[in-house]
Each structure stands twice: as structure tokens, then as C-alpha cells.
């Protein structure tokens, strides 16, 4: 498949993920994040980077459940983060072909912990942890868009931290 198209899907995913961190409401943050994650599922699949694709597919389910937590009682159950972390570990153990394939597993565990938080500040700070893991994975599998995405996501998260958490320009902290 055309590398321009494959990387283009990744750059579109990047746009949505970056936009997610520039929202100060949990619902909007998670909505934009979900779209970006689903686009990364496609991007990694097109690259044949199955560990990245599968981890993002599971992460999309994590973000969806976290998103629904606001309105649906089934999604408010405390077992969900543990369930998804177990799924990440199991799928990673079954599909990993090298040590590099475990980097997205660890990154997604951190992502799960982040999106299950109720406070956007906590989400932003915890989302710093997966960045070096995904950056390394993307470099190894040849995802230029993914590598750029991680750098932009890191900057976006840091900008969100400065805007909302350091300068305190937020009106709402947990909605």
C-alpha cells in the first residue's frame, strides 16, 4: 500500500489526539481521543505493526467505556480498568514477536489508568508516561506519523498542563 496514504492516516489520527488534550472537559477530551485511537488502529494495521494496532483497538474500548462512565451504570463498575489491563497483558503475551512489541502493552496500561481518572489534570499528567514507550515502538516499526504523533502529543499534553494546571485558566476541573 502507498506509504503516503498509510502515513496520512497516521497524521489524521495525530490531529484528533492532539485536539483531545486541548479540551478541558473529560467528555470532549475522551471523544477526540477515541477518534484518534481508531485511526491509529488502521494506520498500524496498514503498516503490519500488529502489536500497535491491537493495543490501540483495545485502548479504543477502554476509552469508550471510560467515556460512557458518565452516563451508563454498566460502565461505572470498578473492575473495568483491571479487566482491560489484563486484556492488554494477555494479548501482548500471545502476539508479541520481540521485546519491542511489549512497549505498546506497557504504554496502554498507563493509558488505561489515565483515562479512568475523573480529573482532566490527572489524565494529562499520567498521559506523559506512555510517550517514550510509543516513541520507541514507532521508530522501530517505521511509523513516521506515529513518531511525529508522539512528539506532538507530548507537546500537546505539556501545553494542556501549562494552560490548565499551571496557569489555572480552567473553569471546570472534572466535567
Protein Blocks (a to p, Z undefined) as FASTA:
>chain_A
ZZklmmmmmmmmmmmmmmmmmpcbfklmmmmmmmmmmmmmmmmmmnopaklmmmmmmmmm
mmmmmmmmmmmmklmpfklmmmmmmmmmmmmmmmocbfklmmmmmmmmmmmmmmmpmbfk
lmmmmmmmmmmmmmmmmmmnopaklmmmmmmmmmmmmmmmmmmmmnopafbfkZZ
